[in-house]
Amino acid sequence: MHATHTPTIDGISEDILRRFDVSGPRYTSYPTADRFVEAYTADHYKQALAQRRQSGLVGGAAPLSVYVHIPFCESVCYYCACNKVITKHHERAAEYLQALRHEMDLTSAHLGGNEPVSQLHLGGGSPTFLSDEELTSLMADLRAHFRLLPSAEVSIEVDPRTVDAGRLRHLRDLGFNRLSFGVQDFDPDVQKAVHRVQSEEMVEALMVAARELGFASTNVDLIYGLPQQTRASFARTVARVAQLRPDRIALYAYAHLPQRFKPQRRIDAALLPQGADKLGMLASALSGFLGHGYSYIGMDHFALPDDPLAIAKRQGRLHRNFQGYSTQPDCDLIGLGVSAIGRVGASYVQHAKTLPEYYDALRHGQLPVARGLSLNRDDLVRRAMIMALMCQGRVEYESIELAHLIEIPSYFASELETLKPMADMGLIDIEPRAIQVTAQGWYFVRGIAMVFDRYLQADRNRERFSRVI
């Protein structure tokens, strides 16, 4: 077992910062979702589901991960890049839940029904836009179509402005055992600038209630690089969050892409912190959370040392999927709902991105597939390389060579040559039969992984992604 490297800001030169002040994927998948094609249809998805069903008949089906997208929000957060529907008309949820039920019927029919599920996540949008009764109905539908294992992680994203202790109790009664609170920043000026005002006291009360109710894990989402943020103001948010002691913290870099995401046009770009300040925020967050006893999981995650995520990192069992870092084995993911992304076997699939398109497909008895991708051999090899870097910070040649029947030094000769300057910078160590990300290299692990991204190297138009730093 190789020692886990702790990131440090010391010694990072301006030259390195300039080199990596570029846009790049977060690699929750490879190939990334922007490479999906419309030539992948509902028929391809049906075939993938059927193949899973057949393989399950032979050796028993491995547990699924299930993601349900709830797109509704009452108000818009200006930074948001999620697929969402802004509305105060809560009655719109009824039609959506009926459509979800129909989609579950179709999906279950192709899978064979009663599929075991080890991970269920409700995201959005704001899943807590739904009423208690609607959440009860949705969970009943999910349990009718899938078999939630007793040990399953059952999580939901929570907008603190939409819940109180009573609603958290109801979520616990429904079987949810993990909560993710969208905080982003505690500074009032930042909250006003992004149109998401919520007090520290509100979040603290919900954290206390979650512990008292016996939730196994709480997560807090933070974003650095927002308008009006400074190193000092964000350091205060980091310190306050550390005091609240969530089990996990997700720390994301804000990606300002107003040409793609209309709400972001309300943000004054002149108020956004730039590269050096953003790196300073990341560095202070790293030192702040590590100083408060958190383990650094990877690019955007922290966890308390006894959290399963931290244990998985230490034991080399970390994985990465469309929800970020995960303890779940590399398993199939069924996405349900508008714009949801799934993975079955060697294929990715994404649903229709608008409600009219989503509803229309289901009315015609079709799975609402908009696009997807069937991975070829090269995709699978490169995915193994990229995920090893992103999750373990280390690529052991032998295991990948045996799994894919290649020789890495010859297969990736040009990529290994490209990595040499990064080794000279001290970001990686190129060993005779392995690649190791160094302590400083963790800041730039996305940039390191990008070297193995064949699609990205062929397409220099990267501005659709967030910045590496």
Backbone torsions as a table, in degrees:
resi	resn	phi	psi	omega
1	MET	NA	130.9	-179.1
2	HIS	-92.3	144.9	-177.5
3	ALA	-64.1	142.2	175.4
4	THR	-78.6	130.1	-178.5
5	HIS	-85.1	137.0	176.2
6	THR	-96.2	126.7	-177.7
7	PRO	-65.3	150.2	176.2
8	THR	-145.6	149.7	-179.8
9	ILE	-86.8	-17.9	-172.7
10	ASP	-60.4	131.2	170.5
11	GLY	85.2	3.4	177.4
12	ILE	-77.6	120.4	-173.5
13	SER	-84.5	161.6	176.1
14	GLU	-62.8	-31.7	179.2
15	ASP	-63.2	-43.1	178.8
16	ILE	-64.6	-43.2	179.5
17	LEU	-59.4	-43.5	-179.9
18	ARG	-65.1	-41.0	-179.1
19	ARG	-60.7	-35.5	-174.5
20	PHE	-102.9	11.0	175.5
21	ASP	-83.4	63.1	-177.2
22	VAL	-133.0	167.8	177.0
23	SER	-90.6	149.8	179.4
24	GLY	-168.0	161.9	-177.5
25	PRO	-68.5	159.8	174.0
26	ARG	-90.7	-8.7	176.6
27	TYR	54.0	52.0	165.4
28	THR	-78.9	-8.1	170.3
29	SER	-155.2	163.4	165.8
30	TYR	-142.9	130.5	-8.4
31	PRO	-60.7	157.9	-177.0
32	THR	-76.1	161.4	-170.9
33	ALA	-60.7	-26.2	179.7
34	ASP	-68.7	-8.5	178.6
35	ARG	-95.4	-2.7	177.6
36	PHE	-64.5	151.0	-176.5
37	VAL	-126.1	149.7	179.9
38	GLU	-71.8	-14.0	176.8
39	ALA	-67.1	-19.0	173.8
40	TYR	-81.8	118.5	-170.9
41	THR	-117.0	-179.6	177.0
42	ALA	-59.2	-31.9	179.0
43	ASP	-65.4	-39.7	176.8
44	HIS	-63.1	-40.8	179.7
45	TYR	-65.2	-42.6	177.1
46	LYS	-57.9	-42.1	179.8
47	GLN	-63.1	-41.7	178.6
48	ALA	-63.7	-41.7	178.5
49	LEU	-64.8	-40.1	179.6
50	ALA	-65.0	-39.3	178.8
51	GLN	-64.5	-38.7	175.9
52	ARG	-63.1	-42.2	-179.7
53	ARG	-61.0	-43.1	-179.7
54	GLN	-64.9	-43.8	-179.9
55	SER	-65.3	-32.1	178.0
56	GLY	-67.5	-30.5	178.8
57	LEU	-68.0	-26.9	-177.3
58	VAL	-86.1	-55.7	-173.3
59	GLY	-114.3	5.2	-175.8
60	GLY	85.4	131.3	-175.1
61	ALA	-75.1	133.8	172.5
62	ALA	-70.5	149.0	-178.2
63	PRO	-59.3	147.8	177.9
64	LEU	-90.5	159.8	161.1
65	SER	-108.3	138.1	-179.2
66	VAL	-125.0	130.5	176.2
67	TYR	-118.0	132.0	177.9
68	VAL	-119.0	124.0	-178.1
69	HIS	-97.0	122.0	174.5
70	ILE	-110.0	107.6	-167.1
71	PRO	-82.2	-10.4	-167.0
72	PHE	-81.7	141.5	171.7
73	CYS	-139.9	146.7	177.6
74	GLU	-76.7	-32.3	-179.9
75	SER	-141.6	157.4	-175.1
76	VAL	-91.3	136.1	169.6
77	CYS	-96.6	125.5	-169.0
78	TYR	-63.3	-26.7	-177.3
79	TYR	-79.4	-13.8	-164.0
80	CYS	-68.2	134.5	176.1
81	ALA	-116.1	11.7	-179.7
82	CYS	-78.1	160.6	172.8
83	ASN	-79.1	117.6	-170.7
84	LYS	-146.8	160.9	175.6
85	VAL	-127.0	115.2	-178.9
86	ILE	-87.6	119.0	-179.2
87	THR	-161.7	147.1	172.0
88	LYS	-99.7	1.8	-179.2
89	HIS	-88.7	90.6	-175.3
90	HIS	-67.1	-18.0	179.5
91	GLU	-66.3	-16.6	178.9
92	ARG	-66.0	-19.9	-178.1
93	ALA	-67.5	-29.2	-175.9
94	ALA	-60.5	-47.0	179.2
95	GLU	-62.8	-38.6	-178.2
96	TYR	-66.2	-43.5	-179.6
97	LEU	-64.5	-35.1	176.1
98	GLN	-64.7	-41.0	178.0
99	ALA	-65.1	-41.0	177.4
100	LEU	-59.7	-41.2	179.1
101	ARG	-61.6	-41.4	178.4
102	HIS	-64.8	-41.5	178.8
103	GLU	-63.7	-40.7	177.3
104	MET	-60.9	-40.6	177.7
105	ASP	-57.5	-49.6	-178.1
106	LEU	-64.4	-45.7	-178.4
107	THR	-63.7	-45.1	-178.9
108	SER	-62.9	-36.4	179.4
109	ALA	-62.2	-38.1	179.6
110	HIS	-78.8	-28.5	179.7
111	LEU	-82.6	-27.7	-177.8
112	GLY	107.0	-6.8	175.4
113	GLY	81.2	156.9	176.1
114	ASN	59.0	31.0	179.7
115	GLU	-68.5	135.6	178.3
116	PRO	-70.2	140.5	-178.7
117	VAL	-127.1	124.3	179.9
118	SER	-103.5	-9.5	-178.2
119	GLN	-150.2	123.5	176.8
120	LEU	-127.8	129.9	-178.2
121	HIS	-135.5	130.3	173.3
122	LEU	-103.7	120.1	-179.4
123	GLY	-128.9	-178.0	-175.9
124	GLY	-164.1	-154.7	19.5
125	GLY	51.1	-162.5	178.3
126	SER	-128.3	99.5	178.1
127	PRO	-55.4	-29.2	179.3
128	THR	-78.4	6.7	165.4
129	PHE	-63.8	-32.5	179.3
130	LEU	-68.5	147.0	176.4
131	SER	-73.9	167.5	176.9
132	ASP	-57.8	-41.1	-179.7
133	GLU	-65.6	-40.1	179.6
134	GLU	-68.2	-39.0	176.4
135	LEU	-64.6	-39.0	176.9
136	THR	-60.7	-45.1	179.5
137	SER	-63.9	-43.2	-179.7
138	LEU	-62.7	-45.0	-179.7
139	MET	-65.1	-36.3	176.9
140	ALA	-63.4	-40.8	177.9
141	ASP	-63.6	-43.1	-179.9
142	LEU	-63.3	-43.0	179.7
143	ARG	-68.7	-26.8	177.6
144	ALA	-72.7	-26.1	-176.0
145	HIS	-103.6	-23.2	-178.3
146	PHE	-131.8	156.7	179.4
147	ARG	-104.3	98.8	178.3
148	LEU	-70.2	121.6	-179.9
149	LEU	-70.6	149.7	-179.7
150	PRO	-55.5	-30.0	-178.2
151	SER	-94.4	8.9	-174.0
152	ALA	-63.2	142.8	168.7
153	GLU	-82.5	119.2	-178.3
154	VAL	-120.9	106.8	-169.7
155	SER	-124.7	157.9	-179.7
156	ILE	-146.2	139.6	174.6
157	GLU	-81.6	133.8	-173.6
158	VAL	-122.8	125.5	168.6
159	ASP	-84.6	112.5	-175.9
160	PRO	-54.4	-24.3	-178.4
161	ARG	-74.8	-9.7	-173.8
162	THR	-110.5	2.1	-176.7
163	VAL	-135.0	162.1	169.2
164	ASP	-136.9	-174.3	-177.2
165	ALA	-60.4	-35.8	178.9
166	GLY	-63.4	-41.3	178.6
167	ARG	-68.7	-37.2	176.3
168	LEU	-62.3	-38.7	177.8
169	ARG	-61.4	-40.5	178.8
170	HIS	-64.9	-41.4	177.3
171	LEU	-60.4	-41.3	179.0
172	ARG	-64.1	-41.2	179.2
173	ASP	-64.0	-30.1	179.4
174	LEU	-77.1	-8.6	178.1
175	GLY	108.3	-1.2	176.1
176	PHE	-68.3	133.3	179.0
177	ASN	-122.7	2.5	178.4
178	ARG	-140.7	139.0	-179.8
179	LEU	-124.3	143.5	172.8
180	SER	-124.6	115.0	-178.5
181	PHE	-94.4	128.0	174.5
182	GLY	-82.9	104.2	-178.7
183	VAL	-105.5	-52.8	178.4
184	GLN	72.6	-56.3	179.3
185	ASP	-166.8	144.0	179.3
186	PHE	-93.0	-10.4	-175.1
187	ASP	-70.3	126.5	-177.1
188	PRO	-59.3	-38.4	-179.6
189	ASP	-66.0	-38.8	177.8
190	VAL	-67.1	-43.2	-179.8
191	GLN	-59.7	-42.1	178.0
192	LYS	-65.2	-39.6	-177.1
193	ALA	-66.1	-25.7	-178.7
194	VAL	-109.4	4.9	175.6
195	HIS	63.1	45.7	175.3
196	ARG	-145.7	89.1	-176.0
197	VAL	-100.8	120.7	177.2
198	GLN	-153.3	137.4	-171.8
199	SER	-83.2	156.6	173.6
200	GLU	-60.5	-39.5	-177.1
201	GLU	-61.8	-38.5	178.2
202	MET	-61.2	-48.4	-178.2
203	VAL	-65.5	-42.2	-180.0
204	GLU	-60.8	-43.5	179.8
205	ALA	-60.8	-39.5	179.6
206	LEU	-69.8	-37.7	177.1
207	MET	-62.3	-44.3	178.8
208	VAL	-62.0	-44.9	179.8
209	ALA	-62.5	-40.3	-179.7
210	ALA	-60.7	-40.9	178.5
211	ARG	-66.5	-44.3	-179.0
212	GLU	-63.3	-30.6	-178.9
213	LEU	-83.7	-6.8	174.2
214	GLY	85.7	23.0	173.2
215	PHE	-62.9	135.6	-176.1
216	ALA	-70.0	-27.0	-175.7
217	SER	-155.9	141.0	170.5
218	THR	-121.7	141.1	177.7
219	ASN	-122.9	145.6	173.8
220	VAL	-121.0	128.0	175.5
221	ASP	-92.1	131.6	174.9
222	LEU	-126.6	153.4	176.2
223	ILE	-129.9	130.8	172.7
224	TYR	-110.9	149.4	-176.0
225	GLY	100.9	12.4	-180.0
226	LEU	-81.0	160.1	178.2
227	PRO	-60.6	143.3	178.4
228	GLN	75.5	-3.8	177.3
229	GLN	-74.0	141.9	170.2
230	THR	-126.7	167.5	176.8
231	ARG	-57.8	-42.2	-177.3
232	ALA	-67.8	-44.2	-177.5
233	SER	-66.9	-39.2	-179.1
234	PHE	-72.3	-31.4	175.8
235	ALA	-62.0	-35.4	177.3
236	ARG	-66.5	-41.2	176.9
237	THR	-62.1	-43.9	179.3
238	VAL	-59.0	-45.7	-178.9
239	ALA	-63.5	-40.8	-178.8
240	ARG	-67.7	-42.4	178.4
241	VAL	-63.2	-42.2	179.0
242	ALA	-60.3	-36.4	177.5
243	GLN	-66.4	-33.7	179.1
244	LEU	-70.4	-22.4	171.8
245	ARG	62.8	48.5	171.5
246	PRO	-64.0	154.7	-179.5
247	ASP	-69.2	-32.7	-179.4
248	ARG	-136.0	153.4	176.5
249	ILE	-134.2	129.0	173.6
250	ALA	-108.2	122.5	-174.7
251	LEU	-118.8	109.4	-174.0
252	TYR	-110.1	147.1	172.3
253	ALA	-85.5	131.1	178.0
254	TYR	-68.8	132.1	176.7
255	ALA	-107.8	111.0	-178.1
256	HIS	-89.0	100.5	-177.9
257	LEU	-130.0	66.0	-174.5
258	PRO	-62.7	-23.9	178.5
259	GLN	-68.0	-23.5	-179.8
260	ARG	-100.4	-35.1	-173.0
261	PHE	-119.7	105.7	-171.3
262	LYS	-56.0	-42.1	-179.3
263	PRO	-57.8	-28.8	-177.9
264	GLN	-68.8	-13.6	178.2
265	ARG	-69.4	-14.5	177.1
266	ARG	-83.4	-3.9	178.2
267	ILE	-92.9	130.5	177.2
268	ASP	-78.1	110.4	-176.4
269	ALA	-59.7	-25.8	179.7
270	ALA	-66.3	-19.6	-179.2
271	LEU	-91.1	-0.8	-178.2
272	LEU	-82.8	135.0	174.6
273	PRO	-67.2	148.5	-177.0
274	GLN	-96.3	-178.0	-170.5
275	GLY	-49.6	-51.8	-177.2
276	ALA	-64.1	-40.5	178.4
277	ASP	-68.9	-37.5	177.8
278	LYS	-63.7	-42.7	178.1
279	LEU	-64.2	-36.4	176.4
280	GLY	-62.6	-39.1	176.6
281	MET	-64.5	-42.8	178.5
282	LEU	-62.8	-43.6	-179.3
283	ALA	-63.1	-43.0	-179.4
284	SER	-68.8	-33.8	176.3
285	ALA	-66.0	-42.8	177.6
286	LEU	-59.5	-51.3	-178.8
287	SER	-66.0	-36.5	-180.0
288	GLY	-65.2	-49.7	-178.0
289	PHE	-70.8	-39.6	176.4
290	LEU	-63.2	-38.5	178.6
291	GLY	-65.2	-24.2	177.5
292	HIS	-95.8	14.3	171.6
293	GLY	93.1	7.2	178.2
294	TYR	-81.3	150.8	172.5
295	SER	-93.8	140.9	177.3
296	TYR	-86.8	115.8	-176.1
297	ILE	-83.2	-41.0	-177.6
298	GLY	171.0	-164.0	-172.5
299	MET	-33.4	-44.8	-170.3
300	ASP	-139.0	15.8	-175.9
301	HIS	-131.5	142.1	170.9
302	PHE	-127.8	155.8	176.4
303	ALA	-153.8	152.7	173.5
304	LEU	-64.6	149.7	-172.2
305	PRO	-57.6	-29.5	-178.8
306	ASP	-93.0	3.3	176.6
307	ASP	-73.0	143.2	179.6
308	PRO	-53.9	-30.3	179.1
309	LEU	-66.4	-42.6	178.4
310	ALA	-67.9	-38.8	178.5
311	ILE	-64.4	-43.2	178.6
312	ALA	-61.8	-39.2	178.5
313	LYS	-62.1	-46.0	-178.7
314	ARG	-63.8	-33.5	-176.4
315	GLN	-92.2	2.9	178.8
316	GLY	71.7	27.7	-178.0
317	ARG	-111.5	18.3	-176.5
318	LEU	-75.4	143.6	176.5
319	HIS	-129.2	170.4	-179.7
320	ARG	-140.3	128.9	178.1
321	ASN	-135.7	-165.1	-173.7
322	PHE	-67.1	-13.4	175.4
323	GLN	-96.0	0.7	-178.7
324	GLY	107.7	-151.4	-179.6
325	TYR	-70.1	145.3	-174.6
326	SER	-149.2	153.1	173.1
327	THR	-87.6	-11.6	-175.4
328	GLN	-69.6	138.2	174.9
329	PRO	-56.9	163.6	-176.9
330	ASP	-66.7	89.3	-170.0
331	CYS	-121.2	169.1	176.9
332	ASP	-68.2	144.9	-179.6
333	LEU	-123.0	122.7	174.6
334	ILE	-97.8	119.0	176.3
335	GLY	-97.2	131.8	179.9
336	LEU	-122.3	137.7	177.3
337	GLY	106.7	170.9	-178.4
338	VAL	-59.6	133.6	177.1
339	SER	66.1	1.4	-176.9
340	ALA	-62.3	144.7	179.1
341	ILE	-110.7	139.0	177.1
342	GLY	-133.0	170.9	176.2
343	ARG	-142.4	124.7	177.2
344	VAL	-132.9	118.8	-177.3
345	GLY	61.0	-132.6	-179.0
346	ALA	-97.9	42.1	179.2
347	SER	-145.0	150.7	173.2
348	TYR	-114.6	151.7	-179.4
349	VAL	-143.3	143.3	174.1
350	GLN	-131.7	139.7	-178.7
351	HIS	-82.4	169.3	176.4
352	ALA	-53.8	141.7	-172.6
353	LYS	-90.2	-12.4	179.0
354	THR	-118.0	152.3	-180.0
355	LEU	-62.0	-43.7	178.6
356	PRO	-57.0	-43.5	179.2
357	GLU	-66.6	-41.3	179.8
358	TYR	-62.3	-49.4	180.0
359	TYR	-63.2	-40.2	-176.4
360	ASP	-63.1	-43.8	179.2
361	ALA	-60.0	-45.3	-177.7
362	LEU	-68.3	-35.6	176.6
363	ARG	-61.1	-28.8	178.9
364	HIS	-93.1	11.8	176.3
365	GLY	73.0	21.6	-178.1
366	GLN	-109.7	144.0	169.4
367	LEU	-62.9	135.8	-169.1
368	PRO	-81.2	52.4	-176.3
369	VAL	-79.3	129.6	177.2
370	ALA	-103.5	-34.7	-177.3
371	ARG	-168.2	173.3	179.2
372	GLY	178.6	-162.3	-177.8
373	LEU	-161.3	132.8	169.8
374	SER	-96.1	120.2	-174.2
375	LEU	-75.8	136.5	174.5
376	ASN	-93.8	-179.1	-175.5
377	ARG	-61.3	-42.2	-179.8
378	ASP	-64.4	-39.5	176.5
379	ASP	-57.6	-44.0	-176.4
380	LEU	-66.9	-39.6	178.0
381	VAL	-64.4	-46.7	-178.4
382	ARG	-68.5	-34.7	175.6
383	ARG	-60.7	-41.7	179.2
384	ALA	-61.7	-41.8	179.2
385	MET	-64.5	-48.8	-175.3
386	ILE	-66.3	-42.6	-179.0
387	MET	-69.4	-32.2	175.4
388	ALA	-63.9	-41.8	177.2
389	LEU	-65.6	-46.5	-175.2
390	MET	-69.2	-32.4	-174.1
391	CYS	-97.7	-48.8	-177.6
392	GLN	-99.9	-15.7	-174.6
393	GLY	68.3	20.0	-177.0
394	ARG	-155.4	135.3	173.8
395	VAL	-112.1	116.1	171.9
396	GLU	-93.3	118.2	-174.0
397	TYR	-59.7	-43.6	-167.8
398	GLU	-57.9	-46.7	-175.3
399	SER	-65.0	-39.4	179.6
400	ILE	-71.9	-38.9	178.8
401	GLU	-62.9	-41.5	-179.5
402	LEU	-69.7	-39.2	-177.4
403	ALA	-70.0	-32.7	-172.7
404	HIS	-117.1	3.9	175.8
405	LEU	55.5	52.2	176.3
406	ILE	-132.6	171.3	169.6
407	GLU	-117.9	111.8	-172.4
408	ILE	-57.4	-43.8	-178.4
409	PRO	-57.5	-33.8	178.7
410	SER	-89.4	-39.6	-177.9
411	TYR	-63.9	-39.1	-177.8
412	PHE	-113.5	38.0	-176.6
413	ALA	-58.6	-46.2	-177.8
414	SER	-70.0	-36.6	179.3
415	GLU	-66.0	-41.2	179.4
416	LEU	-64.9	-33.2	176.2
417	GLU	-67.1	-40.5	178.4
418	THR	-63.7	-30.1	-178.4
419	LEU	-74.3	-19.7	-173.7
420	LYS	-57.4	-43.2	175.9
421	PRO	-61.0	-31.8	177.3
422	MET	-68.5	-33.8	174.3
423	ALA	-66.8	-40.4	178.1
424	ASP	-63.4	-31.2	178.0
425	MET	-76.7	-11.1	-178.5
426	GLY	86.3	18.0	-177.8
427	LEU	-90.2	-25.9	176.5
428	ILE	-141.6	159.2	168.7
429	ASP	-112.7	122.8	176.6
430	ILE	-96.4	104.3	-179.3
431	GLU	-90.1	168.3	-179.5
432	PRO	-56.0	-35.7	-177.1
433	ARG	-133.0	28.8	-179.3
434	ALA	-164.7	161.8	170.9
435	ILE	-123.0	127.5	-178.0
436	GLN	-120.2	125.5	174.0
437	VAL	-76.3	132.3	-179.9
438	THR	-85.0	177.4	179.2
439	ALA	-57.2	-48.1	178.7
440	GLN	-68.8	-30.8	-176.9
441	GLY	-64.3	-22.6	-179.7
442	TRP	-61.6	-29.5	176.0
443	TYR	-60.0	-31.6	-169.0
444	PHE	-117.9	23.0	-173.9
445	VAL	-60.6	-31.4	176.0
446	ARG	-63.0	-43.5	179.2
447	GLY	-64.1	-34.5	176.6
448	ILE	-67.4	-46.0	-179.2
449	ALA	-63.7	-32.4	-177.7
450	MET	-58.8	-24.7	-179.9
451	VAL	-60.1	-31.2	-176.6
452	PHE	-93.9	4.2	-178.3
453	ASP	-88.7	100.7	-175.5
454	ARG	-64.3	-37.9	-179.1
455	TYR	-65.8	-41.8	-176.9
456	LEU	-69.8	-37.3	-179.6
457	GLN	-67.5	-27.4	179.3
458	ALA	-86.3	-12.9	-176.3
459	ASP	-130.7	106.9	-175.3
460	ARG	-84.8	1.6	178.4
461	ASN	-83.4	85.8	-172.7
462	ARG	-102.1	3.5	-171.5
463	GLU	-70.2	-4.4	175.4
464	ARG	-77.8	-7.9	-179.1
465	PHE	-103.4	165.0	173.1
466	SER	-73.8	166.6	179.0
467	ARG	-74.4	148.3	179.0
468	VAL	-63.9	-34.7	175.4
469	ILE	-121.2	NA	NA
